[in-house]
Amino acid sequence: MAQQGNQLDRVKFCCSICLDLLKDPVTIPCGHSYCMDCIKSFWDGEDQKGIYSCPQCRKTFIPRPVLEKNTMFADLLEDLKKTGLQAAPADHCYAGPEDVACDVCSGRKLKAIKSCLFCLASYCEKHLQPHYESPAFKKHQLVEPSKNLQQNICSRHDEVMKMFCRTDQKCICLVCVVDEHKGHDTVSAAAERTERQRELEVSRQEIQQRIQDREKDVKLLQQEVEAINHSADTTVEDSEKIFTQLIHLIQKRSSDVKQQIRSQQETEVRRVKELQEKLEQEITELKRRDAELKQLSHTEDHTQFLHNYPSLSALSESTHSSSINIRPLTHFEDVTAAVSELRDKLQDILTDRWTNISLAVTDPDVLLSQPEPKSRAGFLRCSCEITLDPNTAHTQLLLSEENRKGTFVKQHQSYSSHPDRFTDRHQVLSRESLTGRCYWEVEMRGDVSVAVAYKNISRAGDGDECGFGCNDKSWSLDCFEDSFEFYYNNIITFISGPWSSRVGVYLDHRAGILSFYSVSETRTLLHRVQTTFTQPLYAGLWIGPGSSAELCKVK
């Protein structure tokens, strides 16, 4: 009895929210007591409603009551603790909203610690004791507390479902076995559980193995990220040093040129000024002699005139005008021309090398590659604006104003001479280089080849080294009025796909994928190339007599 009284004390002084002994007890207007922190947290969750309730009796309060510590209750708890009062063990706590309640307890129910699959009921520690003590309950199967025990009852026969129908893949009761499941492949639920348990273990092993594999992949990717960051940081530093050295070199050469020009300027100016002073002295002397001769010419005494004439008429040697090298005002234009030539060559070198640098930056050796798009929306995200380069067009190809369409014409166009121009093949390349993921479409009329090629494909002549698809520097889909053929390195592949006047081209330069599609209301793959591209690619068109092709604006 004393033990029961002590247990009653423990329950009486427990907070019904945390199920522990009251801490800083407060009593709310309805008379129930709680830990101050517990009731505060409970009411914080009701702030939005503006109505505050008691967790036990559900009485409501407006406005939110002011909480004051129940000093007398707190002192009483302290005294009881000194006499041995402790918090109720977890197994004797009351069942909360998320707990499974004991089905036998009356009034306020305690938490269940086990559920019985035979009784289809859940029990607290006190009411579970018969299952441990009485032989009548020895065969009952106890499991962790469950709220779903009613799922074990057959809805048709109100019996416990102890069997499993493999034919219908469902749990059934014994009556079902001889009723609607008669003749089906049935086994006990325990036997099916054993079989499924083995499958579950196999699945778990597979999942655990996949988890380990994915964790390894994640670790590898993290290492790749660190390697990329380290490599990028190092490369940026090295590039900055190299460009700084290049800038310093150019600045030094600029300073050297400036110094040489200034030095030559001083030499030339000194030479000219010395000559100028000499001439000015000669002019002064000549003016003096001219004055003496003028005076002599006015002498009336003939004898005196003849006496002085020999000494005055003789002139000193003069600076001949031919010794004065007067050049046009273009003294240093040759230097300007030489510097301009250096600038143009350096610009050409930077332009040519920039493509390789850009390709090296945008095409690192990474672990993951993006899959080829499946939907039109996916292709649209890869679409790129491409225009035709007039400097590469054969003279019988007339380009539109926007350089998007080429048409074969009989009359040769007056294009300027250019080393990039195709001289014999009716071909043209794009102005833009292609190095990433790109998609474009070509609308055709007549015989047209849709191609990609390296920039260093030959341009002069009619040999295989110039033709799209006739060498290892270009890939070409030849489109005729009712058929397609693919060419690479002069090897032909016949294609049986549906014909369309519009062809789509997908390029993933990094992955080495080049795909051609027949585009109409649907998109059908005609041919796919898997290779390794070693240089930037350029879109190309070959246009036959009476034909035209246009790079479409993909929408």
C-alpha positions as CSV (number, residue, x, y, z in Angstrom):
1,M,0.0,0.0,0.0
2,A,2.9,2.3,0.8
3,Q,4.3,1.7,-2.6
4,Q,1.0,2.4,-4.3
5,G,0.7,5.6,-2.3
6,N,4.2,6.6,-3.4
7,Q,3.3,5.9,-7.0
8,L,0.1,8.0,-6.6
9,D,2.3,10.8,-5.3
10,R,4.5,10.6,-8.4
11,V,1.6,10.7,-10.8
12,K,-0.1,13.6,-8.9
13,F,3.0,15.8,-9.1
14,C,3.9,15.2,-12.7
15,C,3.4,17.7,-15.5
16,S,0.9,16.2,-18.0
17,I,2.9,17.8,-20.9
18,C,6.4,16.5,-20.3
19,L,5.3,13.7,-18.0
20,D,8.1,14.6,-15.6
21,L,8.1,16.1,-12.1
22,L,6.9,19.7,-12.2
23,K,9.6,22.3,-12.6
24,D,8.8,25.9,-11.7
25,P,5.2,24.9,-11.3
26,V,2.4,27.3,-12.3
27,T,-1.3,27.0,-11.9
28,I,-3.5,28.3,-14.7
29,P,-7.1,29.7,-14.1
30,C,-8.8,26.3,-14.5
31,G,-6.7,24.9,-11.6
32,H,-4.4,22.6,-13.4
33,S,-0.7,22.9,-12.9
34,Y,2.2,22.6,-15.3
35,C,5.9,23.3,-15.7
36,M,6.2,27.0,-16.6
37,D,8.3,26.3,-19.7
38,C,5.9,23.5,-20.8
39,I,2.7,25.6,-20.7
40,K,4.6,28.6,-22.3
41,S,5.7,26.5,-25.2
42,F,2.1,25.0,-25.5
43,W,0.5,28.4,-25.6
44,D,3.2,29.8,-28.0
45,G,1.7,27.3,-30.5
46,E,-1.7,28.9,-30.0
47,D,-0.6,32.5,-30.5
48,Q,-2.0,32.6,-34.1
49,K,-5.5,31.6,-33.0
50,G,-5.5,34.0,-30.1
51,I,-7.4,31.5,-27.9
52,Y,-5.5,29.6,-25.2
53,S,-6.6,26.3,-23.7
54,C,-5.8,23.9,-20.9
55,P,-4.1,20.7,-22.3
56,Q,-6.1,18.6,-19.9
57,C,-9.7,20.0,-19.5
58,R,-9.6,22.1,-22.8
59,K,-11.0,25.2,-21.1
60,T,-10.2,28.3,-23.1
61,F,-8.9,31.7,-22.0
62,I,-8.9,35.1,-23.6
63,P,-6.5,36.9,-23.4
64,R,-3.4,34.7,-22.6
65,P,-3.2,34.3,-18.9
66,V,-0.2,35.8,-17.1
67,L,1.8,33.0,-15.5
68,E,3.1,33.3,-11.9
69,K,5.2,30.6,-10.2
70,N,3.1,28.7,-7.6
71,T,5.5,29.2,-4.7
72,M,3.7,26.9,-2.3
73,F,3.5,24.1,-4.8
74,A,7.2,24.5,-5.6
75,D,8.2,24.4,-1.9
76,L,6.0,21.3,-1.4
77,L,7.8,19.6,-4.3
78,E,11.2,20.4,-2.9
79,D,10.1,18.8,0.5
80,L,8.7,15.7,-1.2
81,K,11.9,15.3,-3.2
82,K,13.9,15.2,0.0
83,T,11.7,12.4,1.3
84,G,12.4,10.2,-1.8
85,L,9.8,11.4,-4.4
86,Q,11.1,10.8,-7.9
87,A,9.7,11.1,-11.4
88,A,7.5,8.3,-12.6
89,P,9.3,5.7,-14.7
90,A,8.8,6.1,-18.4
91,D,6.7,2.9,-18.6
92,H,4.2,4.4,-16.2
93,C,3.8,7.7,-17.9
94,Y,0.5,8.7,-19.4
95,A,0.0,8.2,-23.2
96,G,0.3,11.4,-25.2
97,P,-1.3,12.1,-28.6
98,E,1.6,10.4,-30.5
99,D,1.8,7.4,-28.1
100,V,-0.1,4.0,-28.2
101,A,-2.4,3.9,-25.2
102,C,-3.2,0.9,-23.1
103,D,-6.5,-0.7,-24.1
104,V,-7.3,-1.9,-20.6
105,C,-6.6,1.2,-18.6
106,S,-9.7,3.1,-17.5
107,G,-9.8,6.9,-17.2
108,R,-6.6,8.5,-18.2
109,K,-4.6,5.8,-20.0
110,L,-0.9,4.9,-19.6
111,K,1.4,4.3,-22.5
112,A,1.4,0.8,-23.9
113,I,4.8,-1.0,-23.9
114,K,3.6,-4.0,-26.1
115,S,0.9,-5.0,-28.5
116,C,-0.5,-8.5,-28.8
117,L,-1.1,-9.8,-32.4
118,F,-3.4,-12.5,-31.0
119,C,-5.5,-10.3,-28.7
120,L,-5.2,-7.3,-31.1
121,A,-4.8,-5.1,-28.1
122,S,-2.0,-3.0,-26.5
123,Y,-1.0,-3.1,-22.9
124,C,0.9,-1.0,-20.3
125,E,3.3,-2.8,-18.0
126,K,0.7,-3.5,-15.4
127,H,-1.9,-5.0,-17.7
128,L,0.7,-6.9,-19.7
129,Q,1.8,-9.0,-16.7
130,P,-0.8,-11.8,-17.4
131,H,0.9,-12.4,-20.8
132,Y,4.1,-13.1,-19.0
133,E,2.6,-15.1,-16.1
134,S,-0.3,-17.1,-17.4
135,P,0.3,-20.2,-19.6
136,A,-2.9,-19.3,-21.5
137,F,-1.0,-16.4,-23.1
138,K,2.3,-18.1,-23.8
139,K,1.6,-18.6,-27.5
140,H,0.5,-14.9,-28.0
141,Q,2.9,-12.9,-30.2
142,L,4.0,-9.6,-28.6
143,V,5.4,-6.8,-30.7
144,E,6.3,-3.2,-30.2
145,P,3.2,-0.9,-29.5
146,S,1.2,-0.4,-32.7
147,K,-1.8,1.7,-33.6
148,N,-2.6,-0.4,-36.7
149,L,-3.7,-3.6,-35.1
150,Q,-7.1,-3.4,-36.8
151,Q,-5.3,-3.9,-40.1
152,N,-4.7,-7.5,-39.0
153,I,-8.5,-8.2,-39.0
154,C,-10.2,-9.5,-42.2
155,S,-12.9,-7.1,-43.2
156,R,-15.1,-9.9,-44.5
157,H,-14.9,-12.5,-41.8
158,D,-13.7,-10.4,-38.8
159,E,-10.9,-12.9,-38.2
160,V,-7.2,-12.4,-37.7
161,M,-5.4,-12.6,-41.0
162,K,-2.7,-15.3,-40.4
163,M,-2.4,-16.4,-44.1
164,F,-1.0,-14.9,-47.3
165,C,-2.3,-15.4,-50.8
166,R,0.6,-15.4,-53.2
167,T,-1.9,-15.5,-56.2
168,D,-3.5,-12.2,-55.1
169,Q,-0.6,-10.9,-53.1
170,K,-2.6,-10.0,-50.0
171,C,-3.0,-11.1,-46.4
172,I,-6.1,-13.3,-45.7
173,C,-7.7,-15.2,-42.8
174,L,-8.3,-18.9,-42.5
175,V,-11.9,-18.6,-43.7
176,C,-10.7,-16.8,-46.9
177,V,-8.5,-19.8,-47.7
178,V,-11.5,-22.1,-48.1
179,D,-13.7,-19.3,-49.5
180,E,-12.9,-16.8,-52.3
181,H,-9.2,-17.8,-52.2
182,K,-9.8,-21.5,-52.6
183,G,-7.3,-23.1,-54.9
184,H,-4.9,-20.2,-54.7
185,D,-1.3,-20.5,-53.7
186,T,-1.5,-19.7,-50.0
187,V,1.0,-20.0,-47.2
188,S,1.1,-18.8,-43.6
189,A,1.9,-15.2,-43.0
190,A,5.0,-16.3,-41.1
191,A,6.3,-18.3,-44.0
192,E,5.7,-15.5,-46.4
193,R,7.4,-13.1,-44.0
194,T,10.4,-15.4,-43.9
195,E,10.6,-15.4,-47.7
196,R,10.1,-11.6,-47.9
197,Q,12.5,-11.1,-45.1
198,R,15.2,-12.8,-47.1
199,E,14.3,-10.6,-50.1
200,L,14.3,-7.6,-47.8
201,E,17.8,-8.4,-46.6
202,V,19.0,-8.8,-50.2
203,S,17.5,-5.5,-51.0
204,R,19.1,-3.9,-48.0
205,Q,22.4,-5.3,-49.0
206,E,22.0,-3.9,-52.5
207,I,20.9,-0.5,-51.0
208,Q,23.8,-0.5,-48.6
209,Q,26.2,-1.4,-51.4
210,R,24.8,1.4,-53.5
211,I,25.1,3.8,-50.5
212,Q,28.7,2.8,-50.2
213,D,29.2,3.3,-54.0
214,R,27.5,6.6,-54.0
215,E,29.5,7.8,-50.9
216,K,32.6,6.8,-52.8
217,D,31.4,8.8,-55.8
218,V,30.6,11.8,-53.6
219,K,34.0,11.5,-52.1
220,L,35.6,11.4,-55.6
221,L,33.5,14.3,-56.7
222,Q,34.6,16.3,-53.6
223,Q,38.2,15.4,-54.5
224,E,37.5,16.5,-58.1
225,V,36.0,19.8,-56.8
226,E,39.1,20.4,-54.7
227,A,41.4,19.5,-57.6
228,I,39.4,21.8,-59.9
229,N,39.6,24.7,-57.4
230,H,43.3,24.1,-56.8
231,S,44.1,23.8,-60.6
232,A,42.0,26.9,-61.4
233,D,43.7,28.9,-58.6
234,T,47.1,27.8,-59.8
235,T,46.3,28.4,-63.4
236,V,45.0,31.9,-62.7
237,E,48.1,32.8,-60.8
238,D,50.4,31.4,-63.5
239,S,48.3,33.1,-66.2
240,E,48.5,36.4,-64.4
241,K,52.3,36.1,-64.1
242,I,52.6,35.2,-67.8
243,F,50.4,38.1,-68.9
244,T,52.2,40.4,-66.5
245,Q,55.5,39.3,-68.0
246,L,54.1,39.9,-71.5
247,I,52.8,43.3,-70.5
248,H,56.2,44.2,-69.0
249,L,57.9,43.0,-72.2
250,I,55.6,45.1,-74.3
251,Q,56.2,48.1,-72.0
252,K,60.0,47.6,-72.2
253,R,59.9,47.4,-76.0
254,S,57.7,50.5,-76.0
255,S,60.2,52.3,-73.8
256,D,63.1,51.1,-76.0
257,V,61.4,52.4,-79.1
258,K,60.6,55.7,-77.5
259,Q,64.2,56.0,-76.3
260,Q,65.6,55.3,-79.7
261,I,63.2,57.7,-81.4
262,R,64.1,60.5,-78.9
263,S,67.8,59.8,-79.3
264,Q,67.5,59.9,-83.1
265,Q,65.4,63.0,-82.8
266,E,68.2,64.7,-80.8
267,T,70.8,63.7,-83.4
268,E,68.8,64.8,-86.3
269,V,67.8,68.1,-84.8
270,R,71.4,68.8,-83.8
271,R,72.6,68.1,-87.3
272,V,69.9,70.3,-88.8
273,K,70.6,73.2,-86.4
274,E,74.4,73.0,-87.1
275,L,73.7,73.3,-90.8
276,Q,71.2,76.0,-90.1
277,E,73.8,78.1,-88.1
278,K,76.3,77.6,-90.9
279,L,73.9,78.8,-93.5
280,E,72.9,81.8,-91.3
281,Q,76.6,82.8,-90.9
282,E,77.0,82.5,-94.7
283,I,74.0,84.7,-95.3
284,T,75.5,87.3,-92.9
285,E,78.8,87.2,-94.8
286,L,77.1,87.4,-98.1
287,K,75.0,90.4,-97.0
288,R,78.2,92.2,-95.9
289,R,80.0,91.5,-99.2
290,D,76.9,92.6,-101.1
291,A,77.0,95.9,-99.2
292,E,80.7,96.4,-100.1
293,L,80.0,95.6,-103.7
294,K,77.1,98.0,-103.7
295,Q,79.4,100.7,-102.4
296,L,82.1,99.9,-104.9
297,S,79.5,100.0,-107.7
298,H,78.8,103.6,-106.8
299,T,82.5,104.7,-106.8
300,E,83.1,107.4,-109.5
301,D,86.9,107.2,-109.5
302,H,87.7,104.6,-112.2
303,T,91.2,104.0,-110.9
304,Q,89.9,103.4,-107.3
305,F,87.2,101.1,-108.7
306,L,89.7,99.0,-110.6
307,H,92.1,98.9,-107.7
308,N,89.5,97.5,-105.2
309,Y,87.5,95.2,-107.5
310,P,89.8,92.1,-107.4
311,S,89.6,91.8,-103.7
312,L,85.8,92.4,-103.4
313,S,84.6,90.4,-106.3
314,A,86.0,87.0,-105.2
315,L,83.5,85.0,-103.1
316,S,84.3,82.3,-100.5
317,E,83.2,78.8,-101.1
318,S,79.4,78.4,-100.6
319,T,77.4,75.5,-99.0
320,H,75.9,73.8,-102.0
321,S,72.1,73.3,-101.7
322,S,72.5,69.7,-102.8
323,S,74.3,68.9,-99.5
324,I,71.1,69.8,-97.6
325,N,69.0,66.6,-97.4
326,I,65.5,67.9,-97.0
327,R,63.1,65.0,-96.5
328,P,59.3,65.1,-96.5
329,L,57.7,65.3,-93.0
330,T,57.6,61.5,-92.7
331,H,60.8,61.1,-90.7
332,F,59.5,58.3,-88.3
333,E,56.6,56.9,-90.3
334,D,58.5,53.8,-91.0
335,V,58.7,53.2,-87.2
336,T,54.9,53.7,-86.9
337,A,54.4,51.2,-89.8
338,A,56.7,48.7,-88.1
339,V,55.0,49.0,-84.8
340,S,51.6,48.7,-86.5
341,E,52.7,45.6,-88.2
342,L,53.9,44.1,-84.9
343,R,50.5,45.0,-83.4
344,D,48.6,43.3,-86.2
345,K,50.8,40.2,-86.0
346,L,50.4,40.0,-82.2
347,Q,46.7,40.5,-82.5
348,D,46.5,37.6,-85.1
349,I,48.6,35.4,-82.8
350,L,46.3,36.2,-79.8
351,T,43.2,35.6,-81.9
352,D,44.4,32.2,-83.2
353,R,45.7,31.1,-79.8
354,W,42.6,32.4,-77.9
355,T,40.5,29.7,-79.4
356,N,42.8,27.0,-78.1
357,I,43.0,28.8,-74.7
358,S,39.2,29.0,-74.6
359,L,38.8,25.4,-75.5
360,A,41.3,24.3,-72.9
361,V,39.3,26.3,-70.3
362,T,35.8,25.2,-71.2
363,D,36.7,21.6,-72.0
364,P,38.4,20.2,-68.8
365,D,38.5,16.5,-68.1
366,V,35.5,16.2,-65.8
367,L,33.8,13.1,-64.4
368,L,30.2,14.0,-65.3
369,S,28.8,14.8,-68.8
370,Q,25.3,16.0,-69.5
371,P,23.0,13.6,-71.4
372,E,21.7,14.4,-74.9
373,P,18.4,16.2,-74.7
374,K,15.2,14.2,-75.2
375,S,12.6,17.0,-75.6
376,R,12.4,20.1,-77.8
377,A,12.6,22.2,-74.7
378,G,15.9,20.5,-73.9
379,F,17.3,21.2,-77.4
380,L,16.1,24.8,-77.2
381,R,18.2,25.3,-74.1
382,C,21.3,24.3,-76.2
383,S,20.3,26.3,-79.3
384,C,22.8,28.8,-80.6
385,E,22.8,31.7,-83.1
386,I,25.0,30.8,-86.1
387,T,25.7,33.0,-89.1
388,L,27.6,32.3,-92.3
389,D,31.0,33.7,-92.9
390,P,31.2,35.6,-96.2
391,N,35.0,35.2,-96.3
392,T,34.5,31.4,-96.7
393,A,31.6,31.4,-99.2
394,H,32.2,30.1,-102.7
395,T,31.6,32.9,-105.2
396,Q,28.5,31.1,-106.6
397,L,26.8,31.2,-103.2
398,L,24.7,34.3,-102.6
399,L,24.3,35.1,-98.9
400,S,21.4,36.9,-97.4
401,E,21.8,40.2,-95.6
402,E,21.8,38.6,-92.2
403,N,24.3,35.9,-93.5
404,R,21.9,33.1,-92.5
405,K,20.8,31.9,-95.9
406,G,22.9,30.7,-98.9
407,T,21.6,30.3,-102.4
408,F,23.3,28.8,-105.4
409,V,23.5,31.3,-108.3
410,K,25.0,31.0,-111.8
411,Q,26.7,34.4,-111.7
412,H,29.8,34.6,-109.7
413,Q,29.6,37.2,-106.9
414,S,32.2,39.9,-106.6
415,Y,33.6,38.7,-103.2
416,S,37.0,40.1,-102.2
417,S,39.9,37.7,-102.3
418,H,40.4,35.9,-99.1
419,P,42.6,32.8,-98.1
420,D,39.6,31.3,-96.2
421,R,37.4,31.2,-99.3
422,F,36.4,27.8,-100.9
423,T,37.6,28.2,-104.5
424,D,36.0,25.2,-106.2
425,R,33.6,23.5,-103.7
426,H,30.2,25.3,-103.3
427,Q,30.7,25.4,-99.6
428,V,30.5,28.0,-96.7
429,L,31.4,27.8,-93.0
430,S,29.9,29.6,-90.0
431,R,31.5,32.7,-88.6
432,E,31.2,31.2,-85.0
433,S,33.3,28.4,-83.6
434,L,31.5,25.6,-81.7
435,T,33.1,24.1,-78.6
436,G,30.3,23.4,-76.1
437,R,26.8,22.0,-76.3
438,C,25.1,23.4,-79.4
439,Y,21.9,22.8,-81.4
440,W,20.9,24.4,-84.7
441,E,18.5,23.7,-87.5
442,V,18.8,24.0,-91.3
443,E,15.9,24.5,-93.7
444,M,16.7,23.1,-97.1
445,R,15.5,23.3,-100.7
446,G,17.1,21.0,-103.2
447,D,20.4,19.1,-102.7
448,V,22.2,20.3,-99.6
449,S,24.9,19.0,-97.2
450,V,24.7,19.9,-93.6
451,A,28.2,19.6,-92.1
452,V,30.7,20.5,-89.3
453,A,34.4,20.9,-90.0
454,Y,37.7,22.0,-88.4
455,K,39.0,25.4,-89.4
456,N,42.1,24.0,-91.0
457,I,40.1,22.1,-93.7
458,S,41.6,22.9,-97.1
459,R,39.9,25.6,-99.1
460,A,41.7,25.7,-102.5
461,G,40.9,23.2,-105.2
462,D,38.4,20.4,-105.8
463,G,40.2,17.6,-104.0
464,D,38.9,15.4,-101.2
465,E,40.9,17.5,-98.7
466,C,38.4,20.3,-99.4
467,G,35.0,18.5,-99.5
468,F,32.8,18.1,-96.5
469,G,32.8,14.4,-95.4
470,C,35.6,13.5,-97.8
471,N,38.4,13.7,-95.1
472,D,39.1,13.3,-91.4
473,K,38.5,17.0,-90.8
474,S,34.7,17.2,-91.5
475,W,31.5,15.3,-91.0
476,S,28.6,15.7,-93.5
477,L,25.0,14.7,-93.8
478,D,24.1,14.8,-97.5
479,C,20.4,15.6,-98.0
480,F,18.7,14.9,-101.3
481,E,15.1,15.3,-102.2
482,D,14.0,11.9,-100.7
483,S,17.0,10.4,-98.9
484,F,20.0,11.0,-96.5
485,E,23.6,9.9,-96.6
486,F,26.3,10.4,-94.1
487,Y,29.9,10.9,-95.0
488,Y,33.1,10.9,-93.0
489,N,36.6,10.4,-94.3
490,N,35.0,9.4,-97.7
491,I,33.1,6.5,-96.0
492,I,29.4,6.5,-96.8
493,T,26.6,5.4,-94.4
494,F,23.2,5.1,-95.9
495,I,20.3,6.3,-93.7
496,S,16.8,5.1,-93.8
497,G,15.2,7.7,-91.5
498,P,12.1,9.7,-92.5
499,W,12.9,12.6,-94.9
500,S,12.2,16.2,-93.9
501,S,13.2,19.5,-95.4
502,R,14.5,20.5,-92.0
503,V,17.5,18.9,-90.3
504,G,18.5,19.5,-86.7
505,V,22.2,19.2,-85.5
506,Y,23.2,18.6,-81.9
507,L,26.8,18.9,-80.9
508,D,28.4,18.1,-77.5
509,H,32.0,18.9,-78.3
510,R,33.3,17.8,-74.8
511,A,31.5,14.4,-75.0
512,G,32.4,13.9,-78.7
513,I,28.8,13.5,-79.7
514,L,27.4,14.8,-83.1
515,S,23.8,13.9,-83.9
516,F,21.6,14.7,-86.9
517,Y,17.8,14.7,-86.6
518,S,15.0,14.8,-89.1
519,V,12.7,17.6,-87.8
520,S,9.0,17.9,-88.6
521,E,6.2,17.6,-86.1
522,T,8.4,15.1,-84.4
523,R,12.1,14.7,-84.1
524,T,13.7,11.5,-85.4
525,L,17.4,10.6,-85.0
526,L,19.0,10.0,-88.3
527,H,22.6,9.4,-87.3
528,R,24.9,9.8,-84.3
529,V,28.6,10.1,-84.2
530,Q,30.7,9.3,-81.1
531,T,34.3,10.4,-81.4
532,T,36.9,12.8,-79.9
533,F,37.0,16.3,-81.3
534,T,40.5,17.8,-81.1
535,Q,39.7,21.3,-82.4
536,P,36.8,23.8,-82.4
537,L,34.2,23.0,-85.0
538,Y,32.4,25.2,-87.5
539,A,29.0,24.6,-89.0
540,G,29.1,24.1,-92.8
541,L,26.8,24.0,-95.8
542,W,27.3,22.6,-99.3
543,I,24.6,23.9,-101.7
544,G,24.0,22.2,-105.0
545,P,22.9,24.0,-108.2
546,G,19.4,25.4,-107.9
547,S,19.3,24.8,-104.2
548,S,19.3,26.9,-101.0
549,A,19.8,26.4,-97.3
550,E,19.0,28.6,-94.3
551,L,20.2,28.5,-90.7
552,C,16.8,28.8,-88.8
553,K,16.1,30.8,-85.7
554,V,15.1,27.9,-83.4
555,K,12.0,28.6,-81.4
